[in-house]
Amino acid sequence: RNLHYQVIQRLSATGMSLQSTTARVSGRAAQARLHRAVDDLDLTIRDIRTTIYALQAPVDEPQPLPRQILDLVDEVAGDAGLETDLHVSGPVHTVVPPEVAAHALAVLREAVTNVVRHAKASSVAVAVTASDRLRIQVTDDGIGIPADSYRRSGLGNLTERAAQLGGTLELGPGPDGTGTRLAWEVPLD
Protein backbone atom coordinates (compact mmCIF):
# COMPACT_ATOMS: atom_id res chain seq x y z
CA ARG A 1 0.00 0.00 0.00
CA ASN A 2 2.85 2.39 0.82
CA LEU A 3 4.50 1.67 -2.53
CA HIS A 4 1.25 2.39 -4.27
CA TYR A 5 0.29 5.56 -2.47
CA GLN A 6 3.69 7.12 -1.85
CA VAL A 7 6.14 5.93 -4.50
CA ILE A 8 3.77 5.67 -7.47
CA GLN A 9 2.17 9.02 -6.64
CA ARG A 10 5.59 10.69 -6.48
CA LEU A 11 6.70 9.10 -9.74
CA SER A 12 3.46 10.16 -11.43
CA ALA A 13 3.83 13.72 -10.19
CA THR A 14 7.42 13.84 -11.40
CA GLY A 15 6.36 12.52 -14.81
CA MET A 16 3.63 15.16 -15.13
CA SER A 17 6.08 17.87 -14.14
CA LEU A 18 8.55 16.69 -16.79
CA GLN A 19 5.79 16.57 -19.41
CA SER A 20 4.79 20.18 -18.71
CA THR A 21 8.46 21.25 -18.74
CA THR A 22 8.98 19.64 -22.16
CA ALA A 23 6.76 22.24 -23.82
CA ARG A 24 8.88 25.07 -22.37
CA VAL A 25 12.25 23.62 -23.33
CA SER A 26 13.83 24.62 -26.61
CA GLY A 27 15.99 22.19 -28.47
CA ARG A 28 14.97 18.82 -29.83
CA ALA A 29 17.69 16.90 -27.98
CA ALA A 30 16.56 18.21 -24.60
CA GLN A 31 12.91 17.52 -25.42
CA ALA A 32 13.79 13.99 -26.54
CA ARG A 33 15.64 13.36 -23.26
CA LEU A 34 12.64 14.60 -21.28
CA HIS A 35 10.28 12.36 -23.28
CA ARG A 36 12.56 9.36 -22.61
CA ALA A 37 12.60 10.19 -18.90
CA VAL A 38 8.79 10.31 -18.84
CA ASP A 39 8.61 6.97 -20.69
CA ASP A 40 11.08 5.46 -18.19
CA LEU A 41 8.96 6.69 -15.30
CA ASP A 42 5.85 5.13 -16.87
CA LEU A 43 7.66 1.78 -17.21
CA THR A 44 8.87 2.01 -13.61
CA ILE A 45 5.32 2.64 -12.41
CA ARG A 46 4.10 -0.43 -14.34
CA ASP A 47 6.90 -2.54 -12.85
CA ILE A 48 6.02 -1.42 -9.33
CA ARG A 49 2.35 -2.19 -9.88
CA THR A 50 3.22 -5.66 -11.20
CA THR A 51 5.31 -6.27 -8.09
CA ILE A 52 2.52 -5.02 -5.82
CA TYR A 53 0.00 -7.39 -7.41
CA ALA A 54 2.43 -10.27 -7.03
CA LEU A 55 2.97 -9.51 -3.33
CA GLN A 56 -0.74 -9.38 -2.51
CA ALA A 57 -1.45 -13.12 -2.68
CA PRO A 58 -1.27 -15.00 0.62
CA VAL A 59 1.29 -17.81 0.66
CA ASP A 60 -1.29 -20.62 0.92
CA GLU A 61 -3.33 -19.37 -2.07
CA PRO A 62 -2.45 -19.73 -5.77
CA GLN A 63 -0.21 -16.92 -6.95
CA PRO A 64 -1.82 -14.20 -9.07
CA LEU A 65 -1.14 -14.42 -12.79
CA PRO A 66 1.38 -11.52 -12.86
CA ARG A 67 3.47 -13.34 -10.22
CA GLN A 68 3.23 -16.61 -12.16
CA ILE A 69 4.40 -14.79 -15.30
CA LEU A 70 7.34 -13.23 -13.45
CA ASP A 71 8.32 -16.59 -11.93
CA LEU A 72 8.02 -18.41 -15.26
CA VAL A 73 10.18 -15.93 -17.17
CA ASP A 74 12.74 -15.94 -14.37
CA GLU A 75 12.77 -19.76 -14.27
CA VAL A 76 13.13 -20.24 -18.03
CA ALA A 77 15.44 -17.35 -18.91
CA GLY A 78 17.19 -16.82 -15.58
CA ASP A 79 20.05 -19.27 -16.02
CA ALA A 80 20.50 -18.61 -19.74
CA GLY A 81 22.37 -15.35 -19.26
CA LEU A 82 19.78 -13.40 -21.25
CA GLU A 83 19.07 -9.78 -20.50
CA THR A 84 15.35 -9.91 -19.71
CA ASP A 85 12.83 -7.08 -19.94
CA LEU A 86 9.38 -7.98 -18.58
CA HIS A 87 6.31 -5.74 -18.55
CA VAL A 88 2.84 -6.72 -17.37
CA SER A 89 0.14 -4.11 -17.84
CA GLY A 90 -3.59 -3.85 -17.50
CA PRO A 91 -5.76 -5.81 -15.07
CA VAL A 92 -4.06 -9.15 -15.83
CA HIS A 93 -4.65 -10.31 -12.26
CA THR A 94 -8.43 -9.85 -12.44
CA VAL A 95 -9.74 -10.21 -16.02
CA VAL A 96 -7.97 -13.34 -17.29
CA PRO A 97 -10.07 -16.48 -16.64
CA PRO A 98 -8.24 -19.57 -15.33
CA GLU A 99 -8.58 -21.49 -18.63
CA VAL A 100 -7.05 -18.62 -20.60
CA ALA A 101 -4.36 -18.16 -17.95
CA ALA A 102 -3.34 -21.82 -18.31
CA HIS A 103 -3.00 -21.40 -22.08
CA ALA A 104 -1.16 -18.11 -21.66
CA LEU A 105 1.41 -19.60 -19.29
CA ALA A 106 1.99 -22.54 -21.64
CA VAL A 107 2.44 -20.16 -24.57
CA LEU A 108 4.82 -17.97 -22.61
CA ARG A 109 6.88 -20.98 -21.49
CA GLU A 110 7.15 -22.26 -25.09
CA ALA A 111 8.04 -18.84 -26.49
CA VAL A 112 10.74 -18.02 -23.93
CA THR A 113 12.11 -21.59 -24.06
CA ASN A 114 12.44 -21.24 -27.85
CA VAL A 115 14.42 -18.04 -27.38
CA VAL A 116 16.74 -19.75 -24.87
CA ARG A 117 17.24 -22.89 -26.97
CA HIS A 118 17.23 -21.68 -30.55
CA ALA A 119 17.53 -17.90 -30.97
CA LYS A 120 21.17 -17.37 -29.99
CA ALA A 121 19.88 -14.13 -28.47
CA SER A 122 21.46 -11.87 -25.88
CA SER A 123 18.15 -10.34 -24.77
CA VAL A 124 14.45 -11.09 -24.65
CA ALA A 125 11.57 -8.69 -24.01
CA VAL A 126 8.25 -10.02 -22.72
CA ALA A 127 5.12 -7.87 -22.63
CA VAL A 128 1.79 -9.16 -21.30
CA THR A 129 -1.17 -6.82 -21.62
CA ALA A 130 -4.81 -7.29 -20.66
CA SER A 131 -7.82 -5.21 -21.59
CA ASP A 132 -10.66 -6.74 -23.61
CA ARG A 133 -7.94 -9.00 -25.07
CA LEU A 134 -4.91 -10.74 -23.60
CA ARG A 135 -1.75 -10.11 -25.60
CA ILE A 136 1.59 -11.79 -25.05
CA GLN A 137 4.52 -10.45 -27.02
CA VAL A 138 7.98 -12.01 -26.86
CA THR A 139 10.75 -10.26 -28.80
CA ASP A 140 14.38 -11.32 -29.01
CA ASP A 141 17.52 -10.05 -30.72
CA GLY A 142 18.60 -13.46 -32.01
CA ILE A 143 18.97 -15.09 -35.42
CA GLY A 144 15.27 -15.26 -36.32
CA ILE A 145 13.14 -18.29 -37.17
CA PRO A 146 14.28 -20.47 -40.08
CA ALA A 147 11.40 -21.08 -42.52
CA ASP A 148 11.50 -24.88 -42.09
CA SER A 149 11.24 -24.87 -38.28
CA TYR A 150 7.65 -23.66 -37.85
CA ARG A 151 5.92 -27.00 -37.24
CA ARG A 152 8.86 -28.78 -35.74
CA SER A 153 9.60 -26.23 -33.02
CA GLY A 154 6.23 -26.30 -31.26
CA LEU A 155 5.04 -23.01 -32.71
CA GLY A 156 2.19 -24.88 -34.39
CA ASN A 157 0.92 -25.71 -30.90
CA LEU A 158 0.85 -22.01 -30.03
CA THR A 159 -1.24 -21.32 -33.14
CA GLU A 160 -3.68 -24.07 -32.10
CA ARG A 161 -3.97 -22.66 -28.58
CA ALA A 162 -4.78 -19.23 -29.99
CA ALA A 163 -7.36 -20.68 -32.41
CA GLN A 164 -9.06 -22.64 -29.61
CA LEU A 165 -9.68 -19.36 -27.83
CA GLY A 166 -10.63 -17.37 -30.94
CA GLY A 167 -7.28 -15.61 -31.12
CA THR A 168 -4.22 -15.31 -33.31
CA LEU A 169 -0.49 -15.91 -33.38
CA GLU A 170 1.80 -13.65 -35.40
CA LEU A 171 5.48 -14.34 -36.02
CA GLY A 172 7.98 -12.13 -37.70
CA PRO A 173 11.17 -10.19 -37.29
CA GLY A 174 11.59 -7.79 -34.39
CA PRO A 175 10.82 -4.08 -34.75
CA ASP A 176 14.30 -3.32 -36.07
CA GLY A 177 14.12 -6.15 -38.63
CA THR A 178 16.30 -8.54 -36.65
CA GLY A 179 15.51 -11.31 -34.20
CA THR A 180 11.98 -12.59 -33.73
CA ARG A 181 8.72 -11.10 -32.50
CA LEU A 182 5.98 -13.49 -31.40
CA ALA A 183 2.56 -11.96 -30.66
CA TRP A 184 -0.15 -14.23 -29.22
CA GLU A 185 -3.52 -12.58 -28.69
CA VAL A 186 -6.91 -13.87 -27.54
CA PRO A 187 -10.21 -12.19 -26.62
CA LEU A 188 -11.30 -11.95 -22.99
CA ASP A 189 -15.10 -12.27 -23.06
C-alpha atoms as an extended CHARMM CRD file, in Angstrom:
* protein
*
       189  EXT
         1         1  ARG       CA              0.0000000000        0.0000000000        0.0000000000  PROA      1               0.0000000000
         2         2  ASN       CA              2.8470000000        2.3910000000        0.8180000000  PROA      2               0.0000000000
         3         3  LEU       CA              4.4960000000        1.6650000000       -2.5280000000  PROA      3               0.0000000000
         4         4  HSD       CA              1.2470000000        2.3940000000       -4.2730000000  PROA      4               0.0000000000
         5         5  TYR       CA              0.2870000000        5.5650000000       -2.4680000000  PROA      5               0.0000000000
         6         6  GLN       CA              3.6870000000        7.1160000000       -1.8480000000  PROA      6               0.0000000000
         7         7  VAL       CA              6.1360000000        5.9320000000       -4.4970000000  PROA      7               0.0000000000
         8         8  ILE       CA              3.7740000000        5.6650000000       -7.4690000000  PROA      8               0.0000000000
         9         9  GLN       CA              2.1670000000        9.0180000000       -6.6410000000  PROA      9               0.0000000000
        10        10  ARG       CA              5.5900000000       10.6920000000       -6.4770000000  PROA      10              0.0000000000
        11        11  LEU       CA              6.7030000000        9.1040000000       -9.7420000000  PROA      11              0.0000000000
        12        12  SER       CA              3.4590000000       10.1570000000      -11.4320000000  PROA      12              0.0000000000
        13        13  ALA       CA              3.8280000000       13.7200000000      -10.1860000000  PROA      13              0.0000000000
        14        14  THR       CA              7.4220000000       13.8400000000      -11.3990000000  PROA      14              0.0000000000
        15        15  GLY       CA              6.3590000000       12.5170000000      -14.8080000000  PROA      15              0.0000000000
        16        16  MET       CA              3.6280000000       15.1580000000      -15.1310000000  PROA      16              0.0000000000
        17        17  SER       CA              6.0790000000       17.8720000000      -14.1420000000  PROA      17              0.0000000000
        18        18  LEU       CA              8.5540000000       16.6910000000      -16.7860000000  PROA      18              0.0000000000
        19        19  GLN       CA              5.7940000000       16.5740000000      -19.4060000000  PROA      19              0.0000000000
        20        20  SER       CA              4.7920000000       20.1780000000      -18.7090000000  PROA      20              0.0000000000
        21        21  THR       CA              8.4600000000       21.2460000000      -18.7370000000  PROA      21              0.0000000000
        22        22  THR       CA              8.9840000000       19.6450000000      -22.1640000000  PROA      22              0.0000000000
        23        23  ALA       CA              6.7580000000       22.2440000000      -23.8240000000  PROA      23              0.0000000000
        24        24  ARG       CA              8.8770000000       25.0730000000      -22.3740000000  PROA      24              0.0000000000
        25        25  VAL       CA             12.2470000000       23.6170000000      -23.3260000000  PROA      25              0.0000000000
        26        26  SER       CA             13.8300000000       24.6170000000      -26.6050000000  PROA      26              0.0000000000
        27        27  GLY       CA             15.9850000000       22.1930000000      -28.4690000000  PROA      27              0.0000000000
        28        28  ARG       CA             14.9710000000       18.8240000000      -29.8320000000  PROA      28              0.0000000000
        29        29  ALA       CA             17.6870000000       16.9020000000      -27.9830000000  PROA      29              0.0000000000
        30        30  ALA       CA             16.5580000000       18.2080000000      -24.5960000000  PROA      30              0.0000000000
        31        31  GLN       CA             12.9140000000       17.5240000000      -25.4200000000  PROA      31              0.0000000000
        32        32  ALA       CA             13.7900000000       13.9920000000      -26.5440000000  PROA      32              0.0000000000
        33        33  ARG       CA             15.6380000000       13.3580000000      -23.2580000000  PROA      33              0.0000000000
        34        34  LEU       CA             12.6410000000       14.5980000000      -21.2780000000  PROA      34              0.0000000000
        35        35  HSD       CA             10.2800000000       12.3620000000      -23.2780000000  PROA      35              0.0000000000
        36        36  ARG       CA             12.5560000000        9.3580000000      -22.6150000000  PROA      36              0.0000000000
        37        37  ALA       CA             12.5990000000       10.1900000000      -18.9050000000  PROA      37              0.0000000000
        38        38  VAL       CA              8.7860000000       10.3070000000      -18.8420000000  PROA      38              0.0000000000
        39        39  ASP       CA              8.6150000000        6.9690000000      -20.6890000000  PROA      39              0.0000000000
        40        40  ASP       CA             11.0840000000        5.4580000000      -18.1950000000  PROA      40              0.0000000000
        41        41  LEU       CA              8.9570000000        6.6890000000      -15.3000000000  PROA      41              0.0000000000
        42        42  ASP       CA              5.8530000000        5.1260000000      -16.8740000000  PROA      42              0.0000000000
        43        43  LEU       CA              7.6640000000        1.7840000000      -17.2060000000  PROA      43              0.0000000000
        44        44  THR       CA              8.8690000000        2.0120000000      -13.6070000000  PROA      44              0.0000000000
        45        45  ILE       CA              5.3210000000        2.6390000000      -12.4110000000  PROA      45              0.0000000000
        46        46  ARG       CA              4.0990000000       -0.4250000000      -14.3380000000  PROA      46              0.0000000000
        47        47  ASP       CA              6.8950000000       -2.5410000000      -12.8550000000  PROA      47              0.0000000000
        48        48  ILE       CA              6.0240000000       -1.4240000000       -9.3260000000  PROA      48              0.0000000000
        49        49  ARG       CA              2.3500000000       -2.1890000000       -9.8830000000  PROA      49              0.0000000000
        50        50  THR       CA              3.2170000000       -5.6630000000      -11.1980000000  PROA      50              0.0000000000
        51        51  THR       CA              5.3060000000       -6.2720000000       -8.0890000000  PROA      51              0.0000000000
        52        52  ILE       CA              2.5240000000       -5.0150000000       -5.8200000000  PROA      52              0.0000000000
        53        53  TYR       CA              0.0010000000       -7.3900000000       -7.4100000000  PROA      53              0.0000000000
        54        54  ALA       CA              2.4310000000      -10.2690000000       -7.0320000000  PROA      54              0.0000000000
        55        55  LEU       CA              2.9660000000       -9.5140000000       -3.3330000000  PROA      55              0.0000000000
        56        56  GLN       CA             -0.7430000000       -9.3770000000       -2.5080000000  PROA      56              0.0000000000
        57        57  ALA       CA             -1.4550000000      -13.1220000000       -2.6830000000  PROA      57              0.0000000000
        58        58  PRO       CA             -1.2670000000      -15.0010000000        0.6200000000  PROA      58              0.0000000000
        59        59  VAL       CA              1.2900000000      -17.8140000000        0.6590000000  PROA      59              0.0000000000
        60        60  ASP       CA             -1.2930000000      -20.6220000000        0.9170000000  PROA      60              0.0000000000
        61        61  GLU       CA             -3.3320000000      -19.3700000000       -2.0740000000  PROA      61              0.0000000000
        62        62  PRO       CA             -2.4550000000      -19.7270000000       -5.7660000000  PROA      62              0.0000000000
        63        63  GLN       CA             -0.2090000000      -16.9240000000       -6.9510000000  PROA      63              0.0000000000
        64        64  PRO       CA             -1.8170000000      -14.1990000000       -9.0720000000  PROA      64              0.0000000000
        65        65  LEU       CA             -1.1380000000      -14.4210000000      -12.7870000000  PROA      65              0.0000000000
        66        66  PRO       CA              1.3830000000      -11.5230000000      -12.8590000000  PROA      66              0.0000000000
        67        67  ARG       CA              3.4710000000      -13.3400000000      -10.2220000000  PROA      67              0.0000000000
        68        68  GLN       CA              3.2310000000      -16.6090000000      -12.1600000000  PROA      68              0.0000000000
        69        69  ILE       CA              4.4030000000      -14.7870000000      -15.2970000000  PROA      69              0.0000000000
        70        70  LEU       CA              7.3390000000      -13.2330000000      -13.4490000000  PROA      70              0.0000000000
        71        71  ASP       CA              8.3210000000      -16.5870000000      -11.9310000000  PROA      71              0.0000000000
        72        72  LEU       CA              8.0210000000      -18.4090000000      -15.2630000000  PROA      72              0.0000000000
        73        73  VAL       CA             10.1800000000      -15.9250000000      -17.1700000000  PROA      73              0.0000000000
        74        74  ASP       CA             12.7440000000      -15.9390000000      -14.3690000000  PROA      74              0.0000000000
        75        75  GLU       CA             12.7710000000      -19.7560000000      -14.2710000000  PROA      75              0.0000000000
        76        76  VAL       CA             13.1340000000      -20.2430000000      -18.0320000000  PROA      76              0.0000000000
        77        77  ALA       CA             15.4370000000      -17.3460000000      -18.9110000000  PROA      77              0.0000000000
        78        78  GLY       CA             17.1890000000      -16.8230000000      -15.5790000000  PROA      78              0.0000000000
        79        79  ASP       CA             20.0490000000      -19.2740000000      -16.0200000000  PROA      79              0.0000000000
        80        80  ALA       CA             20.4980000000      -18.6070000000      -19.7370000000  PROA      80              0.0000000000
        81        81  GLY       CA             22.3690000000      -15.3450000000      -19.2610000000  PROA      81              0.0000000000
        82        82  LEU       CA             19.7810000000      -13.3980000000      -21.2510000000  PROA      82              0.0000000000
        83        83  GLU       CA             19.0700000000       -9.7750000000      -20.5020000000  PROA      83              0.0000000000
        84        84  THR       CA             15.3530000000       -9.9090000000      -19.7070000000  PROA      84              0.0000000000
        85        85  ASP       CA             12.8340000000       -7.0820000000      -19.9350000000  PROA      85              0.0000000000
        86        86  LEU       CA              9.3750000000       -7.9800000000      -18.5760000000  PROA      86              0.0000000000
        87        87  HSD       CA              6.3070000000       -5.7410000000      -18.5540000000  PROA      87              0.0000000000
        88        88  VAL       CA              2.8440000000       -6.7200000000      -17.3740000000  PROA      88              0.0000000000
        89        89  SER       CA              0.1360000000       -4.1140000000      -17.8420000000  PROA      89              0.0000000000
        90        90  GLY       CA             -3.5910000000       -3.8470000000      -17.4990000000  PROA      90              0.0000000000
        91        91  PRO       CA             -5.7590000000       -5.8120000000      -15.0750000000  PROA      91              0.0000000000
        92        92  VAL       CA             -4.0630000000       -9.1460000000      -15.8280000000  PROA      92              0.0000000000
        93        93  HSD       CA             -4.6490000000      -10.3080000000      -12.2570000000  PROA      93              0.0000000000
        94        94  THR       CA             -8.4310000000       -9.8530000000      -12.4420000000  PROA      94              0.0000000000
        95        95  VAL       CA             -9.7400000000      -10.2130000000      -16.0200000000  PROA      95              0.0000000000
        96        96  VAL       CA             -7.9740000000      -13.3360000000      -17.2880000000  PROA      96              0.0000000000
        97        97  PRO       CA            -10.0740000000      -16.4780000000      -16.6410000000  PROA      97              0.0000000000
        98        98  PRO       CA             -8.2350000000      -19.5690000000      -15.3340000000  PROA      98              0.0000000000
        99        99  GLU       CA             -8.5840000000      -21.4870000000      -18.6250000000  PROA      99              0.0000000000
       100       100  VAL       CA             -7.0510000000      -18.6170000000      -20.6010000000  PROA      100             0.0000000000
       101       101  ALA       CA             -4.3620000000      -18.1580000000      -17.9470000000  PROA      101             0.0000000000
       102       102  ALA       CA             -3.3400000000      -21.8230000000      -18.3070000000  PROA      102             0.0000000000
       103       103  HSD       CA             -3.0040000000      -21.4050000000      -22.0840000000  PROA      103             0.0000000000
       104       104  ALA       CA             -1.1570000000      -18.1130000000      -21.6630000000  PROA      104             0.0000000000
       105       105  LEU       CA              1.4100000000      -19.6010000000      -19.2880000000  PROA      105             0.0000000000
       106       106  ALA       CA              1.9910000000      -22.5430000000      -21.6370000000  PROA      106             0.0000000000
       107       107  VAL       CA              2.4440000000      -20.1640000000      -24.5720000000  PROA      107             0.0000000000
       108       108  LEU       CA              4.8250000000      -17.9700000000      -22.6110000000  PROA      108             0.0000000000
       109       109  ARG       CA              6.8760000000      -20.9830000000      -21.4940000000  PROA      109             0.0000000000
       110       110  GLU       CA              7.1490000000      -22.2590000000      -25.0880000000  PROA      110             0.0000000000
       111       111  ALA       CA              8.0390000000      -18.8380000000      -26.4900000000  PROA      111             0.0000000000
       112       112  VAL       CA             10.7370000000      -18.0240000000      -23.9260000000  PROA      112             0.0000000000
       113       113  THR       CA             12.1130000000      -21.5850000000      -24.0620000000  PROA      113             0.0000000000
       114       114  ASN       CA             12.4380000000      -21.2390000000      -27.8540000000  PROA      114             0.0000000000
       115       115  VAL       CA             14.4230000000      -18.0430000000      -27.3780000000  PROA      115             0.0000000000
       116       116  VAL       CA             16.7360000000      -19.7480000000      -24.8660000000  PROA      116             0.0000000000
       117       117  ARG       CA             17.2450000000      -22.8920000000      -26.9680000000  PROA      117             0.0000000000
       118       118  HSD       CA             17.2260000000      -21.6790000000      -30.5540000000  PROA      118             0.0000000000
       119       119  ALA       CA             17.5330000000      -17.9040000000      -30.9680000000  PROA      119             0.0000000000
       120       120  LYS       CA             21.1720000000      -17.3650000000      -29.9880000000  PROA      120             0.0000000000
       121       121  ALA       CA             19.8850000000      -14.1300000000      -28.4690000000  PROA      121             0.0000000000
       122       122  SER       CA             21.4640000000      -11.8670000000      -25.8790000000  PROA      122             0.0000000000
       123       123  SER       CA             18.1480000000      -10.3430000000      -24.7720000000  PROA      123             0.0000000000
       124       124  VAL       CA             14.4520000000      -11.0920000000      -24.6460000000  PROA      124             0.0000000000
       125       125  ALA       CA             11.5660000000       -8.6880000000      -24.0070000000  PROA      125             0.0000000000
       126       126  VAL       CA              8.2500000000      -10.0200000000      -22.7250000000  PROA      126             0.0000000000
       127       127  ALA       CA              5.1180000000       -7.8690000000      -22.6280000000  PROA      127             0.0000000000
       128       128  VAL       CA              1.7910000000       -9.1610000000      -21.2990000000  PROA      128             0.0000000000
       129       129  THR       CA             -1.1730000000       -6.8150000000      -21.6240000000  PROA      129             0.0000000000
       130       130  ALA       CA             -4.8060000000       -7.2890000000      -20.6650000000  PROA      130             0.0000000000
       131       131  SER       CA             -7.8170000000       -5.2110000000      -21.5870000000  PROA      131             0.0000000000
       132       132  ASP       CA            -10.6610000000       -6.7360000000      -23.6080000000  PROA      132             0.0000000000
       133       133  ARG       CA             -7.9350000000       -8.9990000000      -25.0660000000  PROA      133             0.0000000000
       134       134  LEU       CA             -4.9150000000      -10.7440000000      -23.6030000000  PROA      134             0.0000000000
       135       135  ARG       CA             -1.7510000000      -10.1130000000      -25.5970000000  PROA      135             0.0000000000
       136       136  ILE       CA              1.5930000000      -11.7910000000      -25.0510000000  PROA      136             0.0000000000
       137       137  GLN       CA              4.5210000000      -10.4530000000      -27.0230000000  PROA      137             0.0000000000
       138       138  VAL       CA              7.9770000000      -12.0120000000      -26.8630000000  PROA      138             0.0000000000
       139       139  THR       CA             10.7500000000      -10.2610000000      -28.8020000000  PROA      139             0.0000000000
       140       140  ASP       CA             14.3840000000      -11.3240000000      -29.0060000000  PROA      140             0.0000000000
       141       141  ASP       CA             17.5240000000      -10.0550000000      -30.7200000000  PROA      141             0.0000000000
       142       142  GLY       CA             18.6030000000      -13.4620000000      -32.0120000000  PROA      142             0.0000000000
       143       143  ILE       CA             18.9720000000      -15.0850000000      -35.4220000000  PROA      143             0.0000000000
       144       144  GLY       CA             15.2750000000      -15.2610000000      -36.3190000000  PROA      144             0.0000000000
       145       145  ILE       CA             13.1370000000      -18.2900000000      -37.1730000000  PROA      145             0.0000000000
       146       146  PRO       CA             14.2760000000      -20.4740000000      -40.0810000000  PROA      146             0.0000000000
       147       147  ALA       CA             11.3990000000      -21.0840000000      -42.5230000000  PROA      147             0.0000000000
       148       148  ASP       CA             11.5050000000      -24.8760000000      -42.0890000000  PROA      148             0.0000000000
       149       149  SER       CA             11.2420000000      -24.8670000000      -38.2830000000  PROA      149             0.0000000000
       150       150  TYR       CA              7.6540000000      -23.6580000000      -37.8530000000  PROA      150             0.0000000000
       151       151  ARG       CA              5.9170000000      -27.0030000000      -37.2440000000  PROA      151             0.0000000000
       152       152  ARG       CA              8.8610000000      -28.7830000000      -35.7400000000  PROA      152             0.0000000000
       153       153  SER       CA              9.6000000000      -26.2270000000      -33.0230000000  PROA      153             0.0000000000
       154       154  GLY       CA              6.2350000000      -26.3020000000      -31.2580000000  PROA      154             0.0000000000
       155       155  LEU       CA              5.0440000000      -23.0140000000      -32.7080000000  PROA      155             0.0000000000
       156       156  GLY       CA              2.1890000000      -24.8800000000      -34.3860000000  PROA      156             0.0000000000
       157       157  ASN       CA              0.9180000000      -25.7140000000      -30.8960000000  PROA      157             0.0000000000
       158       158  LEU       CA              0.8490000000      -22.0100000000      -30.0250000000  PROA      158             0.0000000000
       159       159  THR       CA             -1.2390000000      -21.3220000000      -33.1380000000  PROA      159             0.0000000000
       160       160  GLU       CA             -3.6820000000      -24.0700000000      -32.1040000000  PROA      160             0.0000000000
       161       161  ARG       CA             -3.9690000000      -22.6600000000      -28.5840000000  PROA      161             0.0000000000
       162       162  ALA       CA             -4.7810000000      -19.2280000000      -29.9940000000  PROA      162             0.0000000000
       163       163  ALA       CA             -7.3560000000      -20.6830000000      -32.4130000000  PROA      163             0.0000000000
       164       164  GLN       CA             -9.0640000000      -22.6430000000      -29.6110000000  PROA      164             0.0000000000
       165       165  LEU       CA             -9.6760000000      -19.3630000000      -27.8320000000  PROA      165             0.0000000000
       166       166  GLY       CA            -10.6320000000      -17.3670000000      -30.9430000000  PROA      166             0.0000000000
       167       167  GLY       CA             -7.2750000000      -15.6070000000      -31.1210000000  PROA      167             0.0000000000
       168       168  THR       CA             -4.2170000000      -15.3100000000      -33.3140000000  PROA      168             0.0000000000
       169       169  LEU       CA             -0.4850000000      -15.9090000000      -33.3830000000  PROA      169             0.0000000000
       170       170  GLU       CA              1.8010000000      -13.6510000000      -35.4000000000  PROA      170             0.0000000000
       171       171  LEU       CA              5.4770000000      -14.3440000000      -36.0180000000  PROA      171             0.0000000000
       172       172  GLY       CA              7.9820000000      -12.1320000000      -37.7000000000  PROA      172             0.0000000000
       173       173  PRO       CA             11.1670000000      -10.1860000000      -37.2880000000  PROA      173             0.0000000000
       174       174  GLY       CA             11.5890000000       -7.7850000000      -34.3850000000  PROA      174             0.0000000000
       175       175  PRO       CA             10.8160000000       -4.0790000000      -34.7460000000  PROA      175             0.0000000000
       176       176  ASP       CA             14.3020000000       -3.3230000000      -36.0690000000  PROA      176             0.0000000000
       177       177  GLY       CA             14.1220000000       -6.1460000000      -38.6280000000  PROA      177             0.0000000000
       178       178  THR       CA             16.3020000000       -8.5390000000      -36.6450000000  PROA      178             0.0000000000
       179       179  GLY       CA             15.5060000000      -11.3140000000      -34.1960000000  PROA      179             0.0000000000
       180       180  THR       CA             11.9780000000      -12.5940000000      -33.7320000000  PROA      180             0.0000000000
       181       181  ARG       CA              8.7190000000      -11.1000000000      -32.5010000000  PROA      181             0.0000000000
       182       182  LEU       CA              5.9790000000      -13.4860000000      -31.4010000000  PROA      182             0.0000000000
       183       183  ALA       CA              2.5610000000      -11.9650000000      -30.6610000000  PROA      183             0.0000000000
       184       184  TRP       CA             -0.1510000000      -14.2270000000      -29.2230000000  PROA      184             0.0000000000
       185       185  GLU       CA             -3.5210000000      -12.5760000000      -28.6930000000  PROA      185             0.0000000000
       186       186  VAL       CA             -6.9120000000      -13.8720000000      -27.5360000000  PROA      186             0.0000000000
       187       187  PRO       CA            -10.2060000000      -12.1890000000      -26.6180000000  PROA      187             0.0000000000
       188       188  LEU       CA            -11.3030000000      -11.9530000000      -22.9940000000  PROA      188             0.0000000000
       189       189  ASP       CA            -15.1010000000      -12.2710000000      -23.0580000000  PROA      189             0.0000000000
